Amino acid sequence: MTTIQISVNLQEELSKRKLFDRETYEEVIWDILEDTMELSDETKRNIEQSRLEIKQGKVHSLADVRKELGL
């Protein structure tokens, strides 16, 4: 673990981005970094496969699934 110094202004901004009170600043920073990271090649392939399946009609709405399961 390493300690870093940040300004009060940055601390206030990080606090605003917390999803819940007990979330750590590290978790907030990771969430911010994740938004800027490049998707892996595997993730890109999975997204493309999903898009293809949607175009081919290989999807079911939640309403259809509920109806089929009798829910």
C-alpha positions as YAML, in Angstrom:
chain: A
units: angstrom
residues:
- id: 1
  name: MET
  ca: [0.00, 0.00, 0.00]
- id: 2
  name: THR
  ca: [1.25, 3.46, -0.85]
- id: 3
  name: THR
  ca: [0.04, 6.78, 0.44]
- id: 4
  name: ILE
  ca: [-0.38, 9.66, -2.00]
- id: 5
  name: GLN
  ca: [-1.14, 13.30, -1.42]
- id: 6
  name: ILE
  ca: [-4.02, 14.92, -3.23]
- id: 7
  name: SER
  ca: [-5.54, 18.36, -3.02]
- id: 8
  name: VAL
  ca: [-8.73, 19.02, -1.11]
- id: 9
  name: ASN
  ca: [-10.41, 19.85, -4.44]
- id: 10
  name: LEU
  ca: [-9.51, 16.45, -5.89]
- id: 11
  name: GLN
  ca: [-10.69, 14.69, -2.74]
- id: 12
  name: GLU
  ca: [-14.03, 16.49, -3.02]
- id: 13
  name: GLU
  ca: [-14.36, 15.47, -6.68]
- id: 14
  name: LEU
  ca: [-13.54, 11.85, -5.87]
- id: 15
  name: SER
  ca: [-16.09, 11.92, -3.05]
- id: 16
  name: LYS
  ca: [-18.78, 13.05, -5.50]
- id: 17
  name: ARG
  ca: [-18.05, 10.01, -7.68]
- id: 18
  name: LYS
  ca: [-18.54, 7.46, -4.92]
- id: 19
  name: LEU
  ca: [-21.37, 5.07, -5.67]
- id: 20
  name: PHE
  ca: [-21.85, 4.32, -1.97]
- id: 21
  name: ASP
  ca: [-20.56, 5.86, 1.26]
- id: 22
  name: ARG
  ca: [-18.09, 3.11, 2.16]
- id: 23
  name: GLU
  ca: [-16.50, 2.98, -1.30]
- id: 24
  name: THR
  ca: [-12.77, 3.67, -1.11]
- id: 25
  name: TYR
  ca: [-10.98, 6.29, -3.17]
- id: 26
  name: GLU
  ca: [-9.01, 3.45, -4.76]
- id: 27
  name: GLU
  ca: [-12.26, 1.89, -5.99]
- id: 28
  name: VAL
  ca: [-13.39, 5.26, -7.34]
- id: 29
  name: ILE
  ca: [-10.08, 5.74, -9.17]
- id: 30
  name: TRP
  ca: [-10.23, 2.21, -10.65]
- id: 31
  name: ASP
  ca: [-13.76, 2.92, -11.90]
- id: 32
  name: ILE
  ca: [-12.53, 6.09, -13.59]
- id: 33
  name: LEU
  ca: [-9.56, 4.27, -15.13]
- id: 34
  name: GLU
  ca: [-11.74, 1.42, -16.34]
- id: 35
  name: ASP
  ca: [-13.81, 3.89, -18.35]
- id: 36
  name: THR
  ca: [-10.69, 4.89, -20.31]
- id: 37
  name: MET
  ca: [-9.10, 1.45, -20.78]
- id: 38
  name: GLU
  ca: [-9.02, -0.27, -24.13]
- id: 39
  name: LEU
  ca: [-11.26, -3.31, -24.47]
- id: 40
  name: SER
  ca: [-9.42, -6.61, -24.77]
- id: 41
  name: ASP
  ca: [-9.44, -8.44, -28.10]
- id: 42
  name: GLU
  ca: [-11.57, -11.19, -26.53]
- id: 43
  name: THR
  ca: [-14.15, -8.65, -25.35]
- id: 44
  name: LYS
  ca: [-14.23, -7.05, -28.80]
- id: 45
  name: ARG
  ca: [-14.82, -10.49, -30.39]
- id: 46
  name: ASN
  ca: [-17.60, -11.25, -27.88]
- id: 47
  name: ILE
  ca: [-19.30, -7.93, -28.61]
- id: 48
  name: GLU
  ca: [-19.11, -8.55, -32.36]
- id: 49
  name: GLN
  ca: [-20.50, -12.08, -31.90]
- id: 50
  name: SER
  ca: [-23.37, -10.70, -29.83]
- id: 51
  name: ARG
  ca: [-24.16, -8.08, -32.46]
- id: 52
  name: LEU
  ca: [-24.24, -10.78, -35.13]
- id: 53
  name: GLU
  ca: [-26.60, -12.93, -33.03]
- id: 54
  name: ILE
  ca: [-28.90, -9.93, -32.53]
- id: 55
  name: LYS
  ca: [-28.99, -9.30, -36.30]
- id: 56
  name: GLN
  ca: [-29.77, -12.98, -36.87]
- id: 57
  name: GLY
  ca: [-32.67, -12.78, -34.43]
- id: 58
  name: LYS
  ca: [-31.08, -15.17, -31.93]
- id: 59
  name: VAL
  ca: [-32.33, -13.16, -28.98]
- id: 60
  name: HIS
  ca: [-35.38, -13.30, -26.75]
- id: 61
  name: SER
  ca: [-37.03, -10.49, -24.86]
- id: 62
  name: LEU
  ca: [-37.50, -10.79, -21.12]
- id: 63
  name: ALA
  ca: [-41.24, -10.80, -21.71]
- id: 64
  name: ASP
  ca: [-40.91, -13.78, -24.11]
- id: 65
  name: VAL
  ca: [-38.77, -15.72, -21.63]
- id: 66
  name: ARG
  ca: [-41.24, -15.04, -18.80]
- id: 67
  name: LYS
  ca: [-44.13, -16.17, -20.99]
- id: 68
  name: GLU
  ca: [-42.29, -19.33, -22.03]
- id: 69
  name: LEU
  ca: [-41.47, -20.14, -18.40]
- id: 70
  name: GLY
  ca: [-44.97, -19.29, -17.21]
- id: 71
  name: LEU
  ca: [-43.83, -16.47, -14.93]
...
